[in-house]
Amino acid sequence: MKTLATNALPRAARQALAKLGADIVVARKKRRISTVSMAERAFISRGTLYKVERGDPSVSIGIYATILVILGLPDRLAQAADRRDDTLGLDIDEDRLPRKVRPRRRSRS
């Protein structure tokens, strides 16, 4: 059942979660981990694992993080909003730079 929050989720966010879910499926299969084993390792039901693999936004980020750790990919989540890759934030910072830089006046103490 889709909630109001799920329906209000921006399309780009839904697509990113769907890609994450699809990537989790591939990573799990490459490691030859069954859905039963993955669910047991993550302490979740197979139904919740199914939701994760579909990119369902109602699943907590903690479960996504746990699954990435099990797959040996914990750094992927840590890099999701890495400030060094935040080009918009870097551009905003650059726009805030002063046009001129004047030397500081020395105090006459």
Helices and strands as residue ranges (DSSP letters): H 4-8, H 11-30, H 35-42, H 46-54, H 61-70, H 74-78, G 83-85, H 87-95
